[in-house]
Amino acid sequence: MTTAAASIQTRITSLFGCRYPIILPGMSWISDPTLVAAVSNAGGVGILASGPLNAKETREAIRKIRSTTDQPFGIGCTLLMPGAKENAQVSLEEQVPIINISLGKGDWIAEQAHDYGGKILATVTNAKHAQSALESGADALMLTGHEAAAHGGDVTSLVLVPSIAKRFPQVPLVAAGGFADGRGLAAAICLGADAVAMGSRFAITKESSLAQRMKEIVSNDELYGGSTESDTVYGKNFDGIPARVLKSEESLRLIAKPAPLPIVIYRAFNAARKMNIPLYKVIPGLLTQWDKMYMVAQFGAATDSLMRATIDGDFEKGVQFIGQSQGLISDIPSVNELTQRIMEEAIESSTLGYETLASKR
Ligand SMILES: Cc1cc2nc3c(=O)[nH]c(=O)nc-3n(C[C@H](O)[C@H](O)[C@H](O)COP(=O)(O)O)c2cc1C
């Protein structure tokens, strides 16, 4: 572990046993064992994205992380997605220290995780879901604000974090959405959070497996029409759930008009093929949920578009999840350099007086 910056102790650093209150959230094809271990070794907590993995691959990924770090790490299980419950079961068998659940009821996961001392971090976007996650046994909440890449809620982090902190003062909180530097971390703590999760920021690091072309586009405001804080679009025509993606001709086209059902189904099958999911597993999912068929197919189709951008770097035909915090990203550092810089900035921001801070803009 290579760490030097002083730390900020919070309820999250105590609960998870990490050095810094900085989390790598789950990002499909990006939060892989290499990036997870890099973040945990740098003093934060890496969370493995299990969405694209089957049960066997999930077990291998967990073991790979354990072979490269002895620091705390987690796994993300989006319970609505096919295969997520099986991946959660594998995580329990492997006694993963932190299980990050979202979009589903995780009481059975909490019960078994608590038996071996595991912790449950539930991702929510509003007070109603926060309440039900706590009733299901969550130990901490990750709050995803409107600024976030992918599925942030309606409310911005600036309001969401203090309002949930006020309602649930006993619960450790991780703020996600819009955080990419040390000032953001210091601000999140002022708002009532105990840590931040940074998706867009960690996606643009040396160890991240995001396509190099996408890293360059996001970190350079001059390329392809811009990647400032204003160059994202938010809507539900990408995967059926309101999501934020990088502005491009393709994302603007989709936001204006969703693709027709036959194209959506074709893309969903294409995604299943790329992910080695047999069609006999996909077809019943579509047919048995007739009323939700368009949404389910859209979710699958989005996988195809997301893979094109994230893996192949296809800015023209793909769709890239990215948050408004891309406006704060202008380099591609190593995870350790970035973590040290964030901690130094956060500590400096919280100790400087207002006038000095204003003069440093
Ligand atoms: C490139 C990228 C891919 C992501 N993939 C997923 C995903 O597969 N599933 C998910 O629930 N969230 C995904 N997210 C969202 C993150 O988990 C997190 O909520 C978000 O990045 C936080 O906001 P920020 O980008 O402003 O830091 C992704 C984010 C990024 C930047």
The ligand as an ORCA input file, in Angstrom:
! r2SCAN-3c Opt
* xyz 0 1
  C     -18.216      4.982    -17.157
  C     -19.240      4.697    -16.102
  C     -19.916      3.480    -16.074
  C     -20.875      3.223    -15.105
  N     -21.514      2.024    -15.095
  C     -22.479      1.785    -14.177
  C     -23.155      0.549    -14.158
  O     -22.863     -0.336    -14.960
  N     -24.131      0.357    -13.237
  C     -24.467      1.341    -12.336
  O     -25.377      1.139    -11.526
  N     -23.818      2.520    -12.314
  C     -22.839      2.760    -13.205
  N     -22.166      3.949    -13.177
  C     -22.507      4.959    -12.146
  C     -21.563      4.904    -10.932
  O     -21.761      3.706    -10.225
  C     -21.809      6.099     -9.983
  O     -23.117      6.076     -9.475
  C     -21.576      7.437    -10.639
  O     -20.440      7.379    -11.474
  C     -21.370      8.547     -9.621
  O     -21.343      9.797    -10.229
  P     -20.010     10.502    -10.822
  O     -19.796      9.896    -12.149
  O     -20.363     11.944    -10.861
  O     -18.876     10.216     -9.874
  C     -21.182      4.217    -14.134
  C     -20.478      5.407    -14.146
  C     -19.520      5.664    -15.111
  C     -18.775      6.974    -15.102
*
